[in-house]
Amino acid sequence: MSENKEKDFTERFNTLKDEALKAMKETTETVLKKLDTEKRKAEIRSEIGHNARELSKAYEKLGREYFLLKEGSIQETDEKETFAKIRDKEKLIELLNEKLDQLDKE
């Protein structure tokens, strides 16, 4: 009889151990996935910040050139290049924000 009790105890112990290991594995996988998502979001936010700074510089350059042009200090500007940079940076920031929104939904 004690042999059956020992066998039952061993089976229950092994079952509990297996369930605990399975739960730990699932939890670890969930945490690692969340950490990876947060890392990607941080990288995207960093890229957005970098591009936003470059966009601000382009707007500042455009404003300075406009002022100098109106003041008569300069005759020509490279506004086409500045306009293209502004459009490109705005579009890139928009796309990065969309990517960030998609990660938030995951």
C-alpha positions as CSV (number, residue, x, y, z in Angstrom):
1,M,0.0,0.0,0.0
2,S,2.7,2.4,0.8
3,E,4.3,1.6,-2.5
4,N,1.1,2.9,-4.3
5,K,1.1,6.1,-2.1
6,E,4.7,6.7,-3.0
7,K,3.9,6.1,-6.7
8,D,0.9,8.5,-6.6
9,F,3.0,11.1,-4.8
10,T,5.8,10.8,-7.4
11,E,3.3,11.1,-10.3
12,R,1.6,14.1,-8.7
13,F,5.0,15.7,-8.0
14,N,6.1,15.1,-11.6
15,T,2.8,16.5,-12.9
16,L,3.2,19.6,-10.8
17,K,6.8,20.0,-11.8
18,D,5.9,19.7,-15.5
19,E,3.1,22.2,-15.2
20,A,5.4,24.7,-13.3
21,L,8.1,24.4,-15.9
22,K,5.6,24.9,-18.7
23,A,4.2,28.0,-17.0
24,M,7.7,29.4,-16.4
25,K,8.6,28.8,-20.1
26,E,5.4,30.5,-21.3
27,T,6.0,33.5,-19.0
28,T,9.6,33.8,-20.0
29,E,8.6,33.8,-23.7
30,T,6.0,36.4,-23.1
31,V,8.4,38.7,-21.2
32,L,11.1,38.3,-23.8
33,K,8.6,39.1,-26.6
34,K,7.5,42.2,-24.7
35,L,11.1,43.3,-24.1
36,D,11.8,42.9,-27.8
37,T,8.8,45.0,-28.7
38,E,9.8,47.7,-26.2
39,K,13.3,47.7,-27.6
40,R,12.0,48.1,-31.2
41,K,9.7,50.9,-30.0
42,A,12.6,52.7,-28.3
43,E,14.7,52.5,-31.5
44,I,11.9,53.9,-33.6
45,R,11.3,56.8,-31.1
46,S,15.0,57.5,-31.3
47,E,14.9,57.6,-35.1
48,I,11.8,59.8,-35.0
49,G,13.7,62.2,-32.6
50,H,16.7,62.3,-34.9
51,N,14.6,63.0,-38.0
52,A,12.6,65.6,-36.1
53,R,15.8,67.5,-35.2
54,E,16.9,67.4,-38.9
55,L,13.4,68.6,-39.9
56,S,13.7,71.5,-37.5
57,K,17.1,72.4,-38.9
58,A,15.6,72.4,-42.4
59,Y,12.8,74.7,-41.4
60,E,15.2,77.0,-39.7
61,K,17.4,77.1,-42.8
62,L,14.4,77.9,-45.0
63,G,13.3,80.7,-42.7
64,R,16.8,82.1,-42.6
65,E,17.1,82.0,-46.4
66,Y,13.7,83.6,-46.7
67,F,14.7,86.4,-44.4
68,L,18.0,87.0,-46.2
69,L,16.2,86.9,-49.5
70,K,13.6,89.5,-48.4
71,E,16.2,91.6,-46.8
72,G,18.2,91.6,-50.1
73,S,21.3,90.1,-48.6
74,I,21.2,87.1,-51.0
75,Q,19.9,86.7,-54.5
76,E,19.3,83.0,-54.7
77,T,18.6,80.2,-52.3
78,D,18.7,76.4,-52.5
79,E,15.0,76.2,-51.5
80,K,14.2,73.3,-53.8
81,E,16.7,71.2,-51.9
82,T,15.4,72.4,-48.6
83,F,11.8,71.8,-49.6
84,A,12.7,68.3,-50.7
85,K,14.4,67.6,-47.4
86,I,11.4,68.9,-45.5
87,R,9.0,66.7,-47.5
88,D,11.2,63.6,-47.1
89,K,11.7,64.1,-43.3
90,E,8.0,64.7,-42.7
91,K,7.1,61.6,-44.7
92,L,9.7,59.5,-42.9
93,I,8.5,60.7,-39.5
94,E,4.9,59.9,-40.5
95,L,5.9,56.4,-41.5
96,L,7.9,55.8,-38.3
97,N,4.9,56.9,-36.3
98,E,2.7,54.5,-38.1
99,K,5.2,51.7,-37.4
100,L,5.2,52.7,-33.8
101,D,1.4,52.7,-33.7
102,Q,1.5,49.1,-35.1
103,L,3.8,48.0,-32.4
104,D,1.6,49.5,-29.8
105,K,-1.3,47.4,-31.1
106,E,0.7,44.2,-30.7
